[in-house]
């Protein structure tokens, strides 16, 4: 009897990331391949920007997209303006706010902040052999 078990996740642009592995992408963001259930694995994007990080937003007044996350400027103490990640982007380009889920075209997108304060976006879908 053969047992099917995922050994990793496909990376955007090619390559394989083993389960439990982390792959750095631009601006210190990373992808993590996590085990999902017994047989599957999923890619989770991680945004390292901590809430309240003091970075100048410049002239940015409207929300903007970075990789698979949505950010906006927020006023902090001492009149410092800093970017804050407040949502995630679905594969079709729709926004999902932190703590929410959205299902589109068979893909469930979940947007949440992990225990380290980093925003994560999780995409779940099922492939069935024809």
C-alpha positions in Angstrom: 0.0 0.0 0.0 1.4 3.3 -1.1 1.0 6.3 1.2 1.0 9.8 -0.2 2.7 12.5 1.8 3.9 15.9 0.7 7.6 16.5 1.0 7.6 20.2 0.3 6.0 23.2 -1.4 6.6 24.7 -4.9 8.3 28.0 -4.8 7.2 30.9 -7.0 9.6 31.0 -9.9 10.5 27.3 -9.5 12.2 25.1 -7.0 11.0 23.1 -4.0 11.0 24.2 -0.3 10.9 21.2 2.0 8.3 21.0 4.8 9.5 23.1 7.7 11.8 25.1 5.5 11.9 28.9 5.2 12.9 30.8 2.0 13.8 34.5 2.2 12.3 36.8 -0.5 12.7 40.5 -1.1 12.7 43.0 1.7 13.4 40.3 4.3 10.0 38.7 3.9 9.9 34.9 3.8 7.9 31.9 2.7 7.5 29.0 5.1 6.4 25.5 4.0 4.1 24.1 6.7 2.6 20.6 7.0 -1.2 20.6 6.5 -2.9 17.6 7.9 -1.3 14.2 7.3 -0.7 14.3 3.5 -0.4 17.9 2.4 1.7 21.0 2.8 1.0 24.7 2.3 3.0 27.9 1.6 2.6 30.7 4.2 4.0 34.2 3.4 5.5 36.0 6.4 5.8 39.8 6.7 8.5 40.6 9.4 7.4 44.2 10.0 6.3 44.4 13.6 3.4 46.7 14.5 4.7 50.2 15.3 8.0 49.8 13.4 9.2 53.4 13.0 9.7 53.8 9.2 9.0 56.9 7.3 6.0 56.6 4.9 7.0 59.6 2.9 4.1 60.9 0.9 2.1 57.6 1.0 -1.4 58.4 2.1 -3.4 55.6 0.5 -3.1 51.8 1.3 -0.5 50.1 -0.9 0.4 46.5 -1.8 3.7 44.8 -1.0 4.1 41.2 -2.2 0.8 39.6 -0.8 0.1 42.1 2.0 -1.7 45.5 2.2 -0.2 48.3 4.2 -1.2 51.8 5.3 0.5 54.6 7.2 -0.4 55.0 10.8 0.4 57.8 13.3 2.3 56.6 16.3 3.5 58.3 19.5 5.5 61.5 19.1 3.9 62.1 15.7 5.9 59.4 14.0 4.2 58.0 10.9 4.9 54.4 10.1 3.6 51.7 7.8 1.4 49.0 9.3 0.3 45.8 7.6 -3.4 45.5 8.0 -4.5 42.9 5.4 -3.6 40.3 2.8 -4.2 39.8 -0.9 -6.0 36.8 -2.4 -4.7 35.2 -5.6 -7.3 37.2 -7.5 -6.2 40.5 -6.0 -9.0 41.0 -3.5 -8.2 42.3 0.0 -8.7 40.2 3.2 -8.4 42.1 6.5 -6.4 40.7 9.4 -8.4 38.0 11.2 -10.7 37.3 8.3 -11.1 34.6 5.6 -12.3 34.8 2.0 -13.0 32.0 -0.4 -12.7 32.7 -4.2 -12.6 30.2 -7.1 -12.0 27.3 -4.7 -9.1 28.9 -2.8 -9.6 29.8 0.9 -7.4 32.8 1.9 -6.8 33.4 5.6 -5.1 36.5 6.9 -3.8 36.6 10.5 -1.0 37.8 12.8 1.1 35.0 14.2 2.4 34.8 17.8 5.5 36.8 16.9 3.4 39.7 15.6 4.1 39.0 12.0 1.3 39.0 9.4 0.7 35.7 7.6 -1.4 34.9 4.6 -2.4 31.2 4.1 -3.9 29.8 0.8 -5.7 26.5 1.0 -7.0 24.6 -2.0 -7.6 20.9 -2.9 -6.5 19.3 -6.1 -8.4 16.2 -7.2 -7.1 13.9 -9.9 -9.3 13.6 -12.9 
